[in-house]
């Protein structure tokens, strides 16, 4: 969404924007990683020196974790996931967890997590903070500029869950204030966490049946 705000030409190629648990305004976020990312300086140190540029990669070790931990202890495995993404409300098929974990999480960069930490700390949706000197070189100012989303002009459908640790109701309210003119609908699913849109056994009935009809309406 922020990339589209910066690039009107890219927007012209998109008929409909579908946002599942969009994370941008980190208001009242929860979860096991919050104590780390909430402290920006600590997060920078840990992610820079104790990782290899990537966090939770989809590698050999994650596949072993999925096969053994989630295969033999699915409830324990699900508890770990819930502590990050929020309670799934018993919507996930636990027998499929080894298959799911073999492909997800697919990893993210340490820079991405430092950026998240920065925005939690600043309470702003803003570009990456490279430090005062580099910010002047890159942005022409001491602090990273904030995204206004005033140029975002794509019809948008939002889905968010009541158990989502990362995309909270407060975050959604802030986002809606910025892009209200573009919103077609905001769909609240009470017992979904941050992964429910993809993992839940009832996602077809609650989301995709009606969403496919909407996509067909806006296609072409």
GUDRENKE-137486 format. One record per atom (N, C-alpha, C, O): z, y, x. Coordinates in steps of 0.05 Angstrom, whole numbers, padded with zeros to 5 digits, always signed. Layout:
% residues N
ZYX;...
***
This chain:
% residues 220
+00000-00024+00016;+00000+00000+00000;+00000+00025+00017;-00014+00045+00011;+00016+00025+00039;+00016+00048+00056;-00010+00052+00071;-00019+00074+00075;-00023+00029+00078;-00049+00031+00091;-00070+00042+00072;-00087+00058+00081;-00068+00035+00047;-00086+00046+00027;-00082+00075+00022;-00100+00090+00017;-00057+00084+00024;-00050+00112+00021;-00063+00129+00043;-00071+00151+00038;-00065+00117+00067;-00078+00130+00089;-00108+00128+00090;-00121+00143+00105;-00119+00110+00074;-00148+00104+00076;-00161+00103+00049;-00164+00081+00038;-00169+00126+00038;-00182+00127+00012;-00207+00110+00010;-00214+00099-00011;-00222+00108+00033;-00246+00092+00033;-00240+00063+00028;-00256+00050+00014;-00218+00053+00039;-00211+00025+00034;-00203+00021+00004;-00209+00000-00007;-00191+00041-00008;-00184+00039-00036;-00208+00035-00054;-00206+00021-00074;-00230+00046-00046;-00254+00044-00063;-00264+00016-00066;-00281+00010-00083;-00255-00002-00049;-00264-00030-00050;-00245-00048-00066;-00249-00072-00067;-00224-00036-00077;-00203-00052-00091;-00201-00043-00120;-00196-00019-00125;-00204-00062-00138;-00203-00055-00167;-00175-00057-00178;-00168-00043-00197;-00159-00075-00167;-00132-00080-00178;-00113-00087-00156;-00120-00104-00139;-00090-00075-00156;-00069-00081-00135;-00047-00096-00149;-00035-00086-00168;-00041-00120-00139;-00020-00137-00151;+00003-00139-00131;-00001-00148-00108;+00026-00130-00138;+00049-00129-00120;+00071-00148-00129;+00083-00145-00150;+00076-00169-00113;+00098-00188-00118;+00122-00180-00101;+00121-00183-00077;+00143-00171-00114;+00167-00163-00099;+00161-00144-00076;+00168-00149-00053;+00147-00121-00082;+00139-00102-00060;+00164-00090-00046;+00181-00079-00060;+00164-00092-00020;+00187-00081-00005;+00177-00056+00010;+00158-00057+00026;+00190-00034+00005;+00183-00009+00019;+00207+00009+00021;+00215+00018+00042;+00219+00014-00003;+00244+00029-00003;+00267+00009-00003;+00272-00004-00023;+00281+00008+00019;+00302-00012+00023;+00328-00002+00011;+00347+00005+00026;+00329+00000-00015;+00353+00010-00029;+00371-00014-00038;+00361-00031-00053;+00395-00015-00029;+00415-00035-00037;+00406-00063-00030;+00411-00082-00045;+00392-00067-00007;+00384-00093+00001;+00408-00111+00008;+00429-00100+00016;+00404-00137+00005;+00426-00156+00010;+00416-00177+00029;+00394-00176+00040;+00432-00198+00032;+00423-00221+00047;+00435-00224+00075;+00449-00207+00085;+00430-00248+00086;+00443-00256+00111;+00435-00238+00135;+00451-00235+00154;+00410-00227+00135;+00401-00211+00157;+00410-00182+00155;+00406-00167+00174;+00422-00174+00133;+00428-00146+00129;+00447-00134+00151;+00442-00112+00160;+00468-00149+00159;+00486-00138+00180;+00471-00132+00206;+00478-00113+00220;+00450-00147+00212;+00434-00142+00236;+00416-00118+00232;+00417-00099+00247;+00399-00119+00212;+00378-00099+00209;+00390-00072+00200;+00377-00051+00203;+00414-00073+00188;+00426-00048+00179;+00434-00030+00202;+00437-00006+00199;+00438-00042+00225;+00445-00026+00249;+00421-00025+00268;+00415-00043+00283;+00408-00003+00266;+00382+00001+00279;+00382-00005+00309;+00365-00019+00320;+00402+00006+00323;+00403+00003+00352;+00408-00026+00360;+00396-00036+00378;+00426-00039+00345;+00432-00067+00350;+00407-00084+00345;+00400-00102+00360;+00393-00078+00323;+00369-00093+00316;+00348-00090+00338;+00335-00110+00345;+00344-00066+00348;+00325-00062+00369;+00332-00079+00394;+00314-00092+00405;+00357-00080+00401;+00365-00095+00425;+00361-00125+00421;+00349-00138+00437;+00371-00135+00398;+00369-00164+00393;+00340-00173+00391;+00333-00193+00403;+00324-00158+00376;+00297-00167+00372;+00280-00164+00397;+00260-00179+00401;+00286-00144+00414;+00271-00140+00438;+00277-00160+00459;+00259-00171+00473;+00303-00167+00463;+00311-00183+00486;+00317-00212+00479;+00318-00229+00496;+00322-00218+00453;+00329-00245+00446;+00308-00260+00430;+00312-00282+00420;+00284-00248+00428;+00261-00261+00416;+00238-00259+00434;+00239-00244+00454;+00216-00272+00427;+00192-00271+00444;+00169-00257+00430;+00146-00264+00432;+00177-00236+00415;+00156-00220+00401;+00151-00229+00373;+00137-00216+00358;+00162-00253+00366;+00158-00264+00339;+00183-00276+00328;+00199-00288+00343;+00187-00273+00303;+00211-00284+00290;+00203-00304+00269;+00184-00299+00253;+00216-00328+00268;+00210-00349+00249;+00181-00357+00249;+00168-00357+00228;+00169-00364+00272;+00141-00372+00273;+00137-00399+00260;+00155-00415+00259;+00113-00403+00250;+00106-00430+00239;+00097-00448+00262;+00073-00451+00266;+00116-00458+00276;+00110-00474+00300;+00121-00502+00298;+00130-00511+00276;+00120-00517+00319;+00129-00545+00320;+00158-00548+00311;+00165-00567+00297;+00175-00530+00320;+00203-00531+00313;+00208-00527+00283;+00225-00540+00271;+00194-00508+00271;+00197-00503+00243;+00187-00527+00227;+00199-00534+00206;+00167-00541+00236;+00157-00565+00222;+00177-00587+00224;+00181-00602+00204;+00191-00590+00247;+00212-00610+00249;+00235-00603+00230;+00246-00620+00217;+00242-00577+00229;+00263-00568+00211;+00257-00575+00183;+00274-00584+00168;+00232-00570+00175;+00224-00575+00148;+00224-00605+00141;+00232-00613+00119;+00216-00621+00160;+00215-00650+00156;+00242-00663+00154;+00247-00679+00136;+00261-00655+00171;+00287-00669+00173;+00308-00654+00157;+00321-00666+00140;+00313-00628+00162;+00334-00614+00148;+00328-00613+00118;+00345-00619+00102;+00304-00604+00112;+00297-00600+00084;+00290-00626+00070;+00291-00629+00046;+00282-00646+00086;+00275-00672+00075;+00300-00688+00067;+00301-00700+00046;+00320-00687+00084;+00345-00703+00080;+00367-00686+00067;+00386-00698+00056;+00366-00660+00070;+00386-00643+00058;+00374-00620+00043;+00379-00597+00051;+00359-00625+00022;+00345-00603+00008;+00363-00581-00003;+00356-00557-00003;+00387-00589-00012;+00405-00569-00023;+00415-00550-00001;+00418-00526-00005;+00422-00561+00023;+00430-00545+00045;+00407-00526+00054;+00412-00503+00059;+00383-00538+00055;+00360-00522+00063;+00356-00499+00044;+00350-00477+00052;+00358-00505+00018;+00354-00484-00002;+00376-00463-00001;+00370-00440-00007;+00400-00470+00007;+00422-00451+00010;+00415-00431+00032;+00421-00407+00029;+00403-00440+00054;+00396-00422+00076;+00374-00403+00066;+00376-00379+00071;+00355-00413+00051;+00333-00397+00041;+00344-00376+00021;+00337-00353+00022;+00362-00385+00004;+00374-00367-00016;+00390-00344-00003;+00390-00322-00013;+00402-00350+00020;+00418-00329+00034;+00400-00307+00044;+00410-00285+00050;+00375-00313+00048;+00356-00293+00058;+00341-00279+00034;+00340-00255+00033;+00330-00296+00017;+00312-00286-00004;+00326-00281-00031;+00315-00267-00048;+00350-00292-00035;+00363-00290-00061;+00363-00317-00075;+00347-00335-00069;+00381-00320-00094;+00384-00346-00108;+00358-00351-00125;+00348-00334-00139;+00348-00375-00122;+00323-00382-00135;+00326-00390-00164;+00306-00395-00178;+00351-00391-00174;+00355-00398-00202;+00346-00426-00209;+00339-00432-00232;+00347-00444-00190;+00339-00472-00194;+00310-00475-00203;+00303-00494-00218;+00293-00457-00194;+00265-00458-00202;+00247-00473-00182;+00224-00479-00188;+00257-00478-00158;+00241-00491-00138;+00243-00522-00140;+00265-00533-00144;+00221-00535-00137;+00220-00564-00136;+00230-00573-00108;+00215-00571-00089;+00254-00583-00107;+00267-00590-00081;+00252-00612-00066;+00253-00613-00042;+00239-00630-00081;+00225-00652-00067;+00201-00642-00052;+00190-00656-00034;+00192-00618-00058;+00169-00606-00044;+00177-00588-00021;+00160-00577-00007;+00203-00585-00017;+00212-00566+00004;+00201-00573+00032;+00193-00555+00047;+00201-00599+00040;+00191-00605+00067;+00162-00595+00071;+00154-00586+00092;+00146-00598+00050;+00118-00589+00051;+00117-00559+00052;+00101-00547+00068;+00133-00545+00036;+00134-00516+00036;+00142-00505+00063;+00129-00487+00074;+00164-00516+00074;+00175-00506+00100;+00156-00512+00123;+00158-00499+00144;+00139-00532+00120;+00119-00538+00141;+00099-00515+00144;+00086-00513+00165;+00097-00499+00124;+00077-00477+00125;+00090-00449+00122;+00077-00429+00127;+00115-00448+00114;+00128-00423+00109;+00157-00424+00117;+00170-00444+00111;+00168-00404+00131;+00156-00378+00137;+00134-00380+00159;+00135-00398+00176;+00115-00362+00157;+00093-00362+00176;+00098-00342+00199;+00081-00338+00216;+00122-00331+00200;+00130-00314+00222;+00123-00285+00217;+00106-00278+00201;+00137-00268+00232;+00130-00239+00232;+00137-00228+00259;+00152-00241+00275;+00126-00205+00266;+00131-00194+00292;+00159-00181+00294;+00170-00172+00274;+00169-00180+00318;+00195-00166+00322;+00192-00136+00315;+00211-00124+00305;+00169-00125+00321;+00164-00097+00315;+00166-00092+00285;+00177-00071+00276;+00157-00111+00269;+00158-00109+00240;+00187-00108+00231;+00194-00091+00214;+00204-00125+00242;+00232-00125+00234;+00247-00100+00244;+00265-00090+00230;+00240-00091+00268;+00252-00066+00277;+00244-00043+00258;+00260-00025+00253;+00219-00043+00249;+00210-00023+00230;+00226-00024+00204;+00234-00004+00193;+00231-00049+00194;+00247-00052+00170;+00275-00040+00175;+00286-00026+00158;+00287-00047+00198;+00313-00037+00205;+00314-00007+00205;+00333+00006+00195;+00293+00005+00216;+00291+00034+00218;+00292+00046+00190;+00305+00066+00185;+00277+00034+00171;+00275+00046+00144;+00300+00041+00128;+00307+00058+00111;+00314+00019+00133;+00340+00015+00121;+00360+00036+00130;+00376+00047+00115;+00359+00041+00156;+00377+00060+00169;+00371+00089+00160;+00390+00105+00155;+00346+00095+00157;+00338+00123+00150;+00336+00128+00120;+00336+00151+00112;+00335+00106+00104;+00331+00108+00075;+00304+00122+00068;+00302+00135+00048;+00285+00119+00086;+00259+00131+00082;+00236+00111+00086;+00239+00092+00101;+00214+00114+00071;+00190+00099+00075;+00173+00114+00095;+00160+00133+00088;+00174+00106+00121;+00162+00122+00142;+00148+00104+00162;+00152+00080+00163;+00131+00117+00178;+00117+00103+00200;+00136+00095+00222;+00159+00104+00223;+00127+00078+00240;+00144+00067+00261;+00154+00089+00280;+00139+00107+00288;+00180+00087+00286;+00192+00106+00304;+00190+00096+00333;+00203+00077+00341;+00173+00109+00349;+00169+00101+00377;+00188+00116+00396;+00186+00112+00421;+00205+00133+00385;+00222+00150+00402;+00210+00178+00403;+00186+00181+00399;+00226+00198+00409;+00217+00225+00407;+00193+00232+00424;+00174+00245+00414;+00192+00222+00448;+00170+00229+00466;+00143+00217+00456;+00123+00232+00453;+00143+00191+00449;+00119+00178+00440;+00111+00188+00412;+00088+00189+00405;+00131+00194+00395;+00125+00205+00369;+00109+00231+00371;+00090+00235+00355;+00116+00248+00390;+00101+00273+00394;+00072+00267+00401;+00054+00280+00392;+00069+00247+00418;+00042+00239+00427;+00025+00227+00404;+00002+00233+00401;+00038+00210+00388;+00023+00195+00367;+00021+00211+00342;+00000+00213+00329;+00044+00223+00333;+00044+00237+00307;+00044+00267+00309;+00039+00281+00289;+00048+00278+00333;+00049+00307+00336;+00076+00319+00326;+00077+00343+00321;+00096+00303+00324;+00123+00313+00316;+00144+00294+00327;+00139+00272+00335;+00169+00304+00327;+00191+00288+00339;+00198+00263+00323;+00204+00242+00335;+00197+00265+00297;+00205+00242+00279;+00180+00230+00266;+00160+00244+00262;+00181+00204+00260;+00159+00191+00247;+00155+00203+00219;+00174+00207+00205;+00130+00208+00211;+00125+00219+00185;+00130+00199+00163;+00127+00175+00167;+00138+00209+00140;+00142+00191+00116;+00116+00187+00101;+00098+00205+00101;+00114+00164+00088;+00092+00159+00070;+00098+00171+00043;+00120+00166+00032;+00080+00187+00032;+00085+00200+00006;+00073+00183-00017;+00082+00184-00039;+00053+00167-00010;+00038+00151-00030;+00023+00168-00050;+00014+00158-00071;+00021+00194-00045;+00007+00212-00064;-00023+00207-00065;-00036+00214-00085;-00034+00194-00045;-00063+00188-00045;-00069+00160-00056;-00092+00153-00059;-00048+00144-00062;-00052+00117-00072;-00060+00120-00101;-00046+00131-00118;-00084+00108-00108;-00095+00113-00134;-00109+00088-00145;-00130+00089-00157;-00096+00065-00141;-00107+00039-00151;-00091+00029-00174;-00066+00029-00173;-00104+00020-00196;-00088+00007-00218;-00070-00015-00207;-00079-00032-00192;-00045-00014-00214;-00025-00031-00201;-00008-00047-00221;+00001-00036-00242;-00004-00072-00215;+00014-00089-00230;+00037-00098-00212;+00032-00108-00190;+00061-00094-00221;+00085-00100-00204;+00101-00123-00217;+00106-00123-00241;+00109-00142-00201;+00127-00163-00209;+00152-00162-00191;+00150-00159-00167;+00176-00163-00203;+00200-00164-00186;+00221-00181-00200;+00222-00183-00225;+00239-00193-00184;+00258-00211-00194;+00287-00201-00193;+00294-00185-00176;+00303-00210-00212;+00331-00201-00213;+00348-00212-00191;+00370-00201-00186;+00340-00233-00177;+00356-00245-00156;+00344-00239-00128;+00352-00251-00108;+00325-00221-00127;+00312-00215-00101;+00330-00198-00083;+00337-00175-00090;+00337-00209-00060;+00354-00194-00041;+00340-00171-00027;+00352-00152-00018;+00313-00173-00025;+00298-00154-00009;+00285-00132-00026;+00284-00109-00018;+00275-00140-00049;+00262-00120-00067;+00281-00117-00091;+00279-00132-00111;+00299-00098-00090;+00319-00094-00110;+00309-00076-00133;+00289-00063-00130;+00324-00075-00154;+00317-00058-00177;+00316-00029-00168;+00299-00013-00177;+00335-00021-00150;+00336+00006-00140;+00311+00013-00124;+00300+00035-00126;+00302-00006-00108;+00277-00002-00092;+00253+00001-00110;+00236+00018-00106;+00251-00016-00131;+00229-00014-00150;+00229+00013-00164;+00207+00025-00167;+00252+00022-00172;+00253+00048-00186;+00243+00071-00168;+00228+00088-00177;+00249+00070-00142;+00239+00091-00124;+00209+00089-00120;+00195+00109-00119;+00199+00064-00119;+00170+00060-00116;+00155+00070-00141;+00135+00084-00139;+00166+00064-00164;+00153+00072-00189;+00151+00102-00191;+00131+00113-00201;+00172+00116-00182;+00171+00145-00182;+00148+00156-00166;+00136+00177-00173;+00140+00142-00145;+00119+00152-00127;+00091+00146-00138;+00072+00161-00134;+00088+00123-00151;+00061+00114-00159;+00058+00111-00189;+00042+00095-00198;+00075+00125-00204;+00076+00121-00233;+00049+00123-00247;+00043+00109-00266;+00033+00141-00237;+00007+00147-00250;-00013+00123-00248;-00032+00122-00263;-00008+00105-00230;-00026+00083-00225;-00017+00057-00238;-00033+00037-00239;+00007+00056-00249;+00019+00030-00257;+00008+00022-00285;+00009+00037-00304;-00001-00003-00286;-00009-00016-00311;+00015-00028-00324;+00020-00024-00348;+00030-00043-00309;+00054-00056-00320;+00074-00063-00298;+00067-00067-00275;+00100-00063-00305;+00121-00072-00287;+00134-00096-00301;+00145-00094-00323;+00134-00119-00287;+00143-00144-00299;+00168-00154-00285;+00168-00160-00261;+00190-00155-00300;+00216-00163-00289;+00222-00192-00297;+00222-00199-00321;+00227-00209-00277;+00234-00237-00282;+00263-00241-00273;+00268-00241-00249;+00280-00245-00291;+00309-00243-00286;+00319-00261-00264;+00335-00252-00247;+00311-00287-00263;+00323-00306-00244;+00305-00312-00221;+00308-00333-00208;+00286-00295-00214;+00268-00299-00191;+00280-00286-00166;+00291-00264-00168;+00276-00299-00144;+00283-00287-00118;+00257-00277-00105;+00237-00274-00118;+00258-00272-00079;+00235-00260-00066;+00211-00280-00062;+00189-00271-00057;+00217-00305-00066;+00196-00326-00062;+00188-00339-00088;+00170-00356-00088;+00200-00331-00110;+00196-00345-00135;+00167-00344-00145;+00158-00362-00159;+00153-00323-00139;+00125-00320-00148;+00107-00341-00137;+00086-00347-00149;+00115-00354-00115;+00098-00374-00102;+00110-00402-00103;+00095-00421-00102;+00136-00404-00105;+00149-00430-00103;+00159-00440-00130;+00162-00465-00133;+00163-00423-00150;+00176-00432-00175;+00157-00450-00191;+00133-00446-00193;+00170-00470-00203;+00154-00489-00220;+00144-00476-00245;+00125-00487-00257;+00156-00454-00254;+00147-00441-00279;+00130-00416-00274;+00125-00401-00292;+00120-00412-00249;+00105-00388-00243;+00079-00386-00258;+00070-00365-00265;+00066-00409-00263;+00041-00409-00277;+00044-00398-00305;+00029-00381-00314;+00065-00407-00319;+00070-00398-00346;+00080-00369-00347;+00071-00354-00364;+00097-00361-00328;+00109-00334-00329;+00090-00313-00317;+00092-00289-00324;+00073-00321-00298;+00057-00301-00284;+00027-00305-00285;+00013-00289-00296;+00018-00328-00275;-00010-00331-00268;-00029-00334-00292;-00052-00326-00290;-00020-00345-00314;-00038-00348-00337;-00047-00321-00347;-00071-00316-00351;-00028-00302-00351;-00035-00276-00360;-00048-00259-00338;-00065-00242-00343;-00039-00263-00313;-00049-00247-00291;-00079-00253-00286;-00094-00235-00280;-00087-00278-00289;-00115-00285-00285;-00133-00271-00305;-00155-00262-00299;-00123-00269-00330;-00138-00254-00350;-00141-00225-00343;-00162-00212-00348;-00120-00213-00332;-00121-00185-00323;-00140-00181-00300;-00154-00161-00299;-00140-00200-00281;-00159-00199-00259;-00187-00199-00268;-00204-00184-00259;-00193-00217-00288;-00220-00219-00299;-00228-00192-00312;-00251-00184-00311;-00209-00179-00325;-00215-00154-00338;-00223-00132-00318;-00241-00116-00323;-00210-00132-00295;-00215-00111-00275;-00236-00119-00254;-00244-00103-00238;-00244-00144-00255;-00264-00153-00235;-00291-00141-00241;-00300-00140-00263;-00305-00132-00219;-00332-00122-00221;-00333-00093-00232;-00354-00082-00235;
***
